Amino acid sequence: MRKTKKKVLRKPPKKSSRKKRSIRLSKRQLVIYIYNVVEDEWSFLSSIQPIDKRFEMINDCNSSSECYLFANAEENEFIYISPIEISTYFKNYFQSITTNKKVDIYVPQKRTGLICKDLYTDKQLFGDLVQKAKKYKKIKLVSYATSPEFLELKERMIQLGLNVYTPEAPNIENAWTVNFFGSKSGIRQLAQQSRAIEPDFIMPDGVICVGKLDAAKIAANIYIREKGVVLKTNKGSGGHGVLIFREGELPRDYKSCEKRIYELLSEDGYWERFPIIIEELINVNYLAFGAYPNIEFKILRNGKIEMLYYCVMMVTKEGKYYGLDIHEDVVNERMAARITDTGYFIAEKYAEEGYRGHFDIDMIAGKNSHIYVCESNTRNTGGTDIYKLVYDLYGEDFFSDVYVLNRNDYKFKSQTITTFEKVLDVIKPIVYDKKKKEGVVISSAAAIKEKQLLYTVLGKNKKRAYQLQQDLFELLAKIN
């Protein structure tokens, strides 16, 4: 392992003045947060056919809008721009858990998927927003991701005389870093360029090609030789755009294997639209806790790098993410040092190129003891909202003081319609208690309407957190 300039941290750096600073600034600035998840994935989502499937995936992305209220847990007051309606009941629930005193939720009437554009073309709503913003000296504009539409919104607000700053977005001349480093091919190119100076920054062996036919030929060759192969689109969404083939799942003769892969690639149009990454299949113990480590950073406007936390992700054999665990002991010291060191190296490269804001790095721990970088998400992540909530509730020592368990895979099987209010009532004995500083937080009411439960469990240690999750399942059984 290289000797890094940075000190490898077992805990994220302490930011003791953070809460006081947030409350003080709120008196002279307005915070506006935009949940533009679909904008971030628009190039991929807009290519999906048939159109019904596209709308289904867009709705699925937007359904987690309520979760990212919690990405503003430390803010005393803010405006939240949401692609879907959020009930007053859920807003009050959010405020009962956090320190937030006031939140206004704006939902554009037109819903094209490009929410920033929908906002500034909604004359009534945008006019109301601008009028309110003019009462403040500064406007802190933050988004889930830095999209072209977000940067256009910023410029329009500035042209209207507002003092807007975007502390979690790169300058327009560096905005290319978002899509480049957030793509499968971009992070792979960085790994190849860095091989000589950072030998621990490794990715699964692979190639980048264009077109289904060539991809099928290359993938079939790798599968026959290695008894496994992975295909990925350059950009994806929620586990879509990934095909994983293990031994026995494809024909063993080359021609039949190539034909089958081509058939599967032809089922979705995006395989023809984007470059295709073909990788070796890493031999992973899928039942092992810690097979998928992840680390999140934030690069400040001045280029300073903050490691926020590391965690282990929960991933199905098909490559679909369904949750994470956060605590300083979720991985051993060797792995913690390794992923932190590699993470800082990548963060330094991003910072040098002008990237600013949140990003994470997904990794895979192979049975051969190597840790491979899988991809990087240059945006708010599946853990950003959870991190912000937990930091607000527990402070700077959260990484050791609380074990965090977050999941999105619980399904309601009952034919009876279940409501958010009913779920809260049923799990009342274990809902988050500020005095006990433990319990369950429900992340979304909208997901419950779709018979899915998104939740976070907060316990004093791993055993307690998993016991609370079991208690949750037993209570929910009464309505499920």
Secondary structure per residue as TSV (DSSP state, phi and psi in degrees):
chain	resnum	aa	ss	phi	psi
A	1	M	-	360.0	136.1
A	2	R	-	-67.0	157.5
A	3	K	-	-89.5	105.1
A	4	T	-	-77.8	152.2
A	5	K	S	-67.2	-28.5
A	6	K	S	-83.9	150.8
A	7	K	-	-80.1	124.3
A	8	V	-	-70.1	126.0
A	9	L	-	-103.6	133.1
A	10	R	S	-80.6	-23.6
A	11	K	S	-127.2	153.4
A	12	P	-	-61.6	152.6
A	13	P	-	-63.3	146.7
A	14	K	-	-80.0	141.2
A	15	K	-	-128.7	71.6
A	16	S	T	-63.9	-27.5
A	17	S	T	-91.0	3.6
A	18	R	H	-60.4	-49.7
A	19	K	H	-66.3	-44.6
A	20	K	H	-62.0	-41.2
A	21	R	H	-64.1	-41.1
A	22	S	H	-62.2	-43.5
A	23	I	H	-68.6	-40.3
A	24	R	H	-65.4	-43.6
A	25	L	H	-69.1	-28.4
A	26	S	T	-61.2	-19.6
A	27	K	T	-75.7	-20.2
A	28	R	T	-126.6	5.6
A	29	Q	E	-137.8	153.5
A	30	L	E	-109.9	129.4
A	31	V	E	-97.6	128.2
A	32	I	E	-123.4	121.9
A	33	Y	E	-114.4	132.4
A	34	I	E	-116.7	123.2
A	35	Y	-	-89.6	87.7
A	36	N	-	-108.4	46.7
A	37	V	H	-59.3	-38.2
A	38	V	H	-70.3	-36.8
A	39	E	H	-57.8	-41.4
A	40	D	H	-61.0	-35.2
A	41	E	T	-109.0	16.8
A	42	W	H	-60.4	-40.7
A	43	S	H	-58.8	-35.2
A	44	F	H	-81.0	-50.7
A	45	L	H	-62.7	-37.1
A	46	S	T	-71.4	-11.3
A	47	S	T	-93.7	-5.5
A	48	I	-	-76.8	132.3
A	49	Q	S	-126.1	148.1
A	50	P	S	-71.0	171.7
A	51	I	H	-64.2	-30.0
A	52	D	H	-61.5	-40.6
A	53	K	H	-66.8	-37.0
A	54	R	H	-61.6	-48.9
A	55	F	H	-63.3	-35.6
A	56	E	H	-62.5	-42.8
A	57	M	H	-70.6	-37.0
A	58	I	H	-63.5	-45.2
A	59	N	H	-62.7	-36.3
A	60	D	H	-64.8	-41.7
A	61	C	H	-63.2	-46.4
A	62	N	H	-68.9	-23.9
A	63	S	T	-62.9	-19.5
A	64	S	T	-92.2	13.8
A	65	S	G	-55.6	-41.3
A	66	E	G	-60.4	-32.2
A	67	C	G	-57.4	-35.7
A	68	Y	G	-87.0	1.7
A	69	L	G	-57.5	-38.0
A	70	F	G	-69.9	-15.1
A	71	A	G	-71.2	-6.9
A	72	N	G	-116.0	23.3
A	73	A	T	-56.8	-33.1
A	74	E	T	-83.4	-10.9
A	75	E	-	-77.5	135.6
A	76	N	S	-72.1	-36.0
A	77	E	E	-151.3	138.8
A	78	F	E	-161.2	163.8
A	79	I	E	-107.0	133.3
A	80	Y	E	-114.4	121.2
A	81	I	E	-96.2	112.8
A	82	S	-	-117.4	145.2
A	83	P	S	-78.8	-11.1
A	84	I	S	-134.1	159.8
A	85	E	-	-67.3	142.5
A	86	I	-	-123.6	125.3
A	87	S	-	-67.8	151.9
A	88	T	H	-60.6	-33.9
A	89	Y	H	-61.1	-45.3
A	90	F	H	-71.0	-38.0
A	91	K	H	-59.7	-43.8
A	92	N	H	-64.3	-37.1
A	93	Y	H	-62.0	-46.3
A	94	F	H	-56.6	-46.2
A	95	Q	H	-68.8	-27.8
A	96	S	H	-69.5	-22.8
A	97	I	H	-92.5	-38.9
A	98	T	S	-98.4	-179.5
A	99	T	S	-86.1	-1.8
A	100	N	-	-61.6	134.2
A	101	K	-	-102.7	-29.1
A	102	K	E	-149.0	129.9
A	103	V	E	-138.5	129.0
A	104	D	E	-105.5	132.3
A	105	I	E	-110.4	121.7
A	106	Y	E	-109.7	133.3
A	107	V	-	-126.8	113.1
A	108	P	-	-58.8	144.0
A	109	Q	S	-67.5	-45.4
A	110	K	-	-81.6	135.8
A	111	R	-	-129.6	84.1
A	112	T	S	-89.5	-12.9
A	113	G	S	105.5	-23.7
A	114	L	-	-98.8	84.4
A	115	I	H	-66.7	-34.8
A	116	C	H	-64.7	-41.3
A	117	K	H	-66.6	-41.3
A	118	D	H	-59.5	-34.9
A	119	L	H	-69.6	-52.0
A	120	Y	H	-77.0	-10.4
A	121	T	T	-96.1	-5.3
A	122	D	-	-88.2	93.8
A	123	K	H	-57.3	-44.4
A	124	Q	H	-66.5	-51.1
A	125	L	H	-66.3	-45.2
A	126	F	H	-66.1	-38.0
A	127	G	H	-62.0	-42.7
A	128	D	H	-62.5	-41.8
A	129	L	H	-63.4	-45.4
A	130	V	H	-64.1	-42.5
A	131	Q	H	-60.8	-42.1
A	132	K	H	-67.6	-41.4
A	133	A	H	-64.8	-28.9
A	134	K	T	-67.1	-12.6
A	135	K	T	-81.5	-8.1
A	136	Y	S	-112.4	149.2
A	137	K	S	-70.7	-36.9
A	138	K	E	-135.4	148.5
A	139	I	E	-118.2	116.4
A	140	K	E	-92.4	107.5
A	141	L	E	-102.5	118.8
A	142	V	E	-128.8	148.4
A	143	S	E	-140.9	163.7
A	144	Y	S	-59.7	-40.9
A	145	A	S	-145.3	153.6
A	146	T	-	-88.8	102.8
A	147	S	-	-107.4	163.4
A	148	P	H	-56.9	-36.7
A	149	E	H	-67.6	-34.6
A	150	F	H	-65.1	-43.9
A	151	L	H	-66.3	-34.7
A	152	E	H	-66.7	-41.0
A	153	L	H	-59.5	-44.7
A	154	K	H	-56.8	-47.4
A	155	E	H	-63.1	-40.4
A	156	R	H	-64.8	-37.4
A	157	M	H	-68.9	-38.2
A	158	I	H	-64.9	-41.9
A	159	Q	H	-62.3	-24.9
A	160	L	T	-87.9	8.9
A	161	G	T	91.9	10.5
A	162	L	-	-88.7	142.2
A	163	N	-	-88.4	86.3
A	164	V	E	-100.6	134.2
A	165	Y	E	-132.4	149.3
A	166	T	-	-124.4	84.6
A	167	P	T	-68.5	-15.1
A	168	E	T	-114.5	29.1
A	169	A	S	-138.1	145.2
A	170	P	-	-71.3	159.8
A	171	N	-	-63.8	159.6
A	172	I	G	-59.8	-32.7
A	173	E	G	-73.4	-14.3
A	174	N	G	-111.3	7.4
A	175	A	T	-66.2	-18.5
A	176	W	H	-59.2	-25.1
A	177	T	H	-63.9	-26.5
A	178	V	H	-63.3	-56.0
A	179	N	H	-74.0	-33.8
A	180	F	H	-68.0	-56.4
A	181	F	H	-74.8	-18.6
A	182	G	T	-87.8	4.2
A	183	S	S	-103.1	157.7
A	184	K	H	-64.2	-38.2
A	185	S	H	-74.0	-35.2
A	186	G	H	-65.2	-48.0
A	187	I	H	-66.6	-31.5
A	188	R	H	-67.1	-40.7
A	189	Q	H	-64.4	-39.6
A	190	L	H	-62.7	-40.2
A	191	A	H	-62.9	-42.0
A	192	Q	H	-65.8	-40.0
A	193	Q	H	-69.1	-25.5
A	194	S	H	-97.5	-0.2
A	195	R	T	-56.2	-40.1
A	196	A	T	-71.5	-34.4
A	197	I	T	-98.7	-17.4
A	198	E	-	-138.8	80.1
A	199	P	T	-63.3	-18.8
A	200	D	T	-80.9	-12.0
A	201	F	-	-85.3	87.2
A	202	I	B	-121.2	150.9
A	203	M	-	-125.0	160.9
A	204	P	-	-57.5	141.6
A	205	D	S	-55.0	137.2
A	206	G	E	-171.0	174.5
A	207	V	E	-134.9	161.5
A	208	I	E	-115.4	128.6
A	209	C	E	-138.0	171.4
A	210	V	-	-124.4	131.4
A	211	G	S	102.4	140.2
A	212	K	H	-65.6	-38.4
A	213	L	H	-64.5	-50.5
A	214	D	H	-63.3	-39.6
A	215	A	H	-62.0	-42.6
A	216	A	H	-63.7	-40.5
A	217	K	H	-65.0	-46.9
A	218	I	H	-66.7	-44.2
A	219	A	H	-64.8	-40.4
A	220	A	H	-62.7	-40.4
A	221	N	H	-61.9	-44.9
A	222	I	H	-66.5	-41.5
A	223	Y	H	-62.1	-46.0
A	224	I	H	-61.5	-40.7
A	225	R	H	-76.9	-42.3
A	226	E	H	-104.8	-6.4
A	227	K	S	64.2	30.7
A	228	G	E	175.4	153.5
A	229	V	E	-162.8	153.9
A	230	V	E	-126.6	133.8
A	231	L	E	-118.8	137.2
A	232	K	E	-136.9	141.0
A	233	T	E	-76.6	156.9
A	234	N	E	-60.1	-35.9
A	235	K	E	-128.1	142.7
A	236	G	E	-140.8	-170.8
A	237	S	E	-157.6	122.0
A	238	G	T	54.3	37.7
A	239	G	T	90.5	-12.0
A	240	H	E	-80.6	147.1
A	241	G	E	91.0	17.8
A	242	V	E	-133.6	130.9
A	243	L	E	-123.8	125.3
A	244	I	E	-118.4	123.7
A	245	F	E	-120.3	124.0
A	246	R	E	-108.1	172.7
A	247	E	T	-54.5	130.6
A	248	G	T	91.9	-7.0
A	249	E	S	-93.8	-9.5
A	250	L	S	-133.1	158.5
A	251	P	-	-59.3	150.4
A	252	R	S	-87.1	-18.7
A	253	D	S	-89.0	144.1
A	254	Y	H	-58.5	-51.0
A	255	K	H	-59.4	-45.9
A	256	S	H	-66.2	-36.4
A	257	C	H	-66.0	-46.7
A	258	E	H	-59.8	-44.7
A	259	K	H	-61.3	-43.6
A	260	R	H	-65.4	-42.6
A	261	I	H	-63.8	-42.0
A	262	Y	H	-62.0	-40.9
A	263	E	H	-60.6	-42.7
A	264	L	H	-68.9	-37.9
A	265	L	H	-66.7	-28.5
A	266	S	T	-77.1	-10.2
A	267	E	T	-73.7	-21.0
A	268	D	S	-132.5	130.8
A	269	G	T	-65.7	-22.5
A	270	Y	H	-67.3	-19.8
A	271	W	H	-66.7	-25.5
A	272	E	H	-87.4	-21.9
A	273	R	H	-83.2	-32.6
A	274	F	S	-115.7	159.0
A	275	P	-	-57.2	150.7
A	276	I	E	-116.1	129.4
A	277	I	E	-100.1	127.5
A	278	I	E	-116.1	122.0
A	279	E	E	-125.6	156.6
A	280	E	-	-65.9	149.9
A	281	L	-	-85.2	117.5
A	282	I	-	-76.4	133.0
A	283	N	-	-77.0	106.0
A	284	V	-	-121.5	143.2
A	285	N	-	-83.6	96.8
A	286	Y	T	-66.5	-18.8
A	287	L	T	-88.8	-9.7
A	288	A	S	-79.2	133.0
A	289	F	T	-70.3	129.9
A	290	G	T	97.6	9.3
A	291	A	S	-67.6	-24.5
A	292	Y	S	-126.4	79.2
A	293	P	E	-73.2	155.6
A	294	N	E	-147.4	150.0
A	295	I	E	-140.6	138.7
A	296	E	E	-117.2	139.4
A	297	F	E	-125.5	166.2
A	298	K	E	-136.4	130.4
A	299	I	E	-104.3	119.4
A	300	L	-	-77.2	170.3
A	301	R	T	-57.3	-35.8
A	302	N	T	-82.1	3.7
A	303	G	S	91.6	-4.2
A	304	K	-	-66.4	141.1
A	305	I	E	-105.3	130.4
A	306	E	E	-118.9	124.4
A	307	M	E	-84.0	121.8
A	308	L	E	-88.7	-46.6
A	309	Y	E	-173.7	164.0
A	310	Y	E	-122.0	164.3
A	311	C	E	-157.1	178.3
A	312	V	E	-118.2	134.9
A	313	M	E	-92.5	151.4
A	314	M	E	-99.8	120.7
A	315	V	E	-135.0	135.2
A	316	T	-	-75.6	168.5
A	317	K	T	-62.5	-22.9
A	318	E	T	-86.1	-0.2
A	319	G	S	90.8	13.8
A	320	K	-	-93.7	128.7
A	321	Y	E	-76.6	138.0
A	322	Y	E	-139.7	14.6
A	323	G	E	155.0	-176.7
A	324	L	E	-157.4	162.7
A	325	D	E	-122.8	133.3
A	326	I	E	-120.8	125.5
A	327	H	-	-176.7	154.8
A	328	E	T	-64.4	-20.5
A	329	D	T	-104.1	14.7
A	330	V	S	-69.4	-22.6
A	331	V	S	-128.6	159.1
A	332	N	-	-74.0	170.8
A	333	E	H	-63.2	-36.8
A	334	R	H	-62.4	-47.7
A	335	M	H	-67.3	-39.1
A	336	A	H	-59.2	-44.5
A	337	A	H	-64.6	-40.1
A	338	R	H	-66.6	-49.5
A	339	I	H	-71.0	-31.3
A	340	T	H	-69.2	-43.5
A	341	D	H	-62.8	-49.2
A	342	T	H	-62.9	-40.7
A	343	G	H	-61.2	-43.6
A	344	Y	H	-63.7	-38.5
A	345	F	H	-60.4	-47.8
A	346	I	H	-64.4	-41.3
A	347	A	H	-60.6	-40.0
A	348	E	H	-62.5	-39.9
A	349	K	H	-65.8	-43.8
A	350	Y	H	-61.2	-46.3
A	351	A	H	-61.4	-41.1
A	352	E	H	-60.6	-34.6
A	353	E	T	-86.6	-2.6
A	354	G	T	99.9	6.3
A	355	Y	-	-68.9	141.2
A	356	R	-	-137.4	146.2
A	357	G	E	112.6	-165.0
A	358	H	E	-79.5	151.1
A	359	F	E	-162.3	157.2
A	360	D	E	-129.9	171.6
A	361	I	E	-131.3	118.8
A	362	D	E	-86.4	135.9
A	363	M	E	-130.9	164.6
A	364	I	E	-129.1	130.2
A	365	A	E	-95.8	108.3
A	366	G	-	-79.9	160.7
A	367	K	T	-66.1	-17.8
A	368	N	T	-83.6	10.5
A	369	S	S	75.4	0.1
A	370	H	-	-81.5	148.7
A	371	I	E	-113.7	118.5
A	372	Y	E	-103.4	137.8
A	373	V	E	-76.9	130.6
A	374	C	E	-98.8	-53.0
A	375	E	E	-164.7	171.7
A	376	S	E	-130.6	137.8
A	377	N	E	-110.0	109.7
A	378	T	-	-92.5	78.0
A	379	R	S	-177.3	-176.5
A	380	N	S	-62.6	154.4
A	381	T	-	-123.3	-178.2
A	382	G	T	-65.1	-11.0
A	383	G	T	-115.2	-7.7
A	384	T	H	-59.9	-47.5
A	385	D	H	-63.5	-35.8
A	386	I	H	-69.8	-45.1
A	387	Y	H	-57.4	-46.1
A	388	K	H	-63.8	-40.6
A	389	L	H	-63.4	-49.3
A	390	V	H	-66.5	-37.3
A	391	Y	H	-63.5	-39.0
A	392	D	H	-65.2	-39.1
A	393	L	H	-80.3	-34.4
A	394	Y	H	-116.5	-14.0
A	395	G	G	80.8	-162.7
A	396	E	G	-66.6	-18.7
A	397	D	G	-98.7	18.0
A	398	F	H	-55.9	-33.0
A	399	F	H	-64.6	-24.0
A	400	S	H	-111.0	-21.8
A	401	D	H	-86.0	-18.6
A	402	V	-	-143.7	140.3
A	403	Y	E	-98.3	125.1
A	404	V	E	-108.7	127.9
A	405	L	E	-126.9	119.6
A	406	N	E	-124.8	134.8
A	407	R	E	-140.7	154.1
A	408	N	E	-133.0	19.3
A	409	D	E	-109.1	8.5
A	410	Y	E	-79.7	129.4
A	411	K	E	-115.4	137.3
A	412	F	-	-87.0	123.3
A	413	K	-	-96.6	-18.2
A	414	S	-	-63.7	143.1
A	415	Q	S	-75.1	-20.4
A	416	T	S	-71.1	136.1
A	417	I	-	-68.8	127.0
A	418	T	-	-102.6	138.4
A	419	T	-	-109.5	160.2
A	420	F	H	-58.4	-43.5
A	421	E	H	-61.2	-39.5
A	422	K	H	-67.7	-41.4
A	423	V	H	-62.0	-46.2
A	424	L	H	-58.7	-40.0
A	425	D	H	-66.7	-41.7
A	426	V	H	-66.8	-37.6
A	427	I	T	-96.9	16.1
A	428	K	G	-49.2	-38.4
A	429	P	G	-62.2	-20.3
A	430	I	G	-124.2	10.8
A	431	V	B	-64.5	156.0
A	432	Y	-	-55.4	129.3
A	433	D	B	-115.6	119.8
A	434	K	T	-64.7	-31.0
A	435	K	T	-74.7	-44.8
A	436	K	T	-77.4	-19.6
A	437	K	T	57.0	44.8
A	438	E	B	-159.4	166.4
A	439	G	E	133.7	-168.5
A	440	V	E	-107.7	134.8
A	441	V	E	-112.9	126.7
A	442	I	E	-87.1	126.8
A	443	S	-	-88.8	-19.8
A	444	S	-	-155.7	135.8
A	445	A	S	-89.2	-33.9
A	446	A	H	-61.3	-37.8
A	447	A	H	-64.5	-32.6
A	448	I	H	-63.3	-36.2
A	449	K	H	-61.5	-27.8
A	450	E	T	-94.5	17.2
A	451	K	T	64.1	35.6
A	452	Q	E	-133.7	144.5
A	453	L	E	-117.3	123.6
A	454	L	E	-105.8	124.8
A	455	Y	E	-148.5	158.9
A	456	T	E	-127.9	131.8
A	457	V	E	-107.9	131.6
A	458	L	E	-119.7	116.6
A	459	G	E	-133.3	161.4
A	460	K	S	-70.0	-20.5
A	461	N	S	-156.1	177.4
A	462	K	H	-61.9	-44.9
A	463	K	H	-59.6	-43.8
A	464	R	H	-67.2	-41.3
A	465	A	H	-62.0	-43.6
A	466	Y	H	-71.9	-28.5
A	467	Q	H	-68.0	-41.1
A	468	L	H	-62.7	-36.8
A	469	Q	H	-65.8	-40.0
A	470	Q	H	-64.7	-39.6
A	471	D	H	-61.3	-39.0
A	472	L	H	-60.5	-46.9
A	473	F	H	-61.6	-40.5
A	474	E	H	-68.3	-37.2
A	475	L	H	-69.7	-41.1
A	476	L	H	-67.1	-23.7
A	477	A	T	-59.3	-23.0
A	478	K	T	-67.3	-26.4
A	479	I	T	-115.7	3.5
A	480	N	-	-120.3	360.0
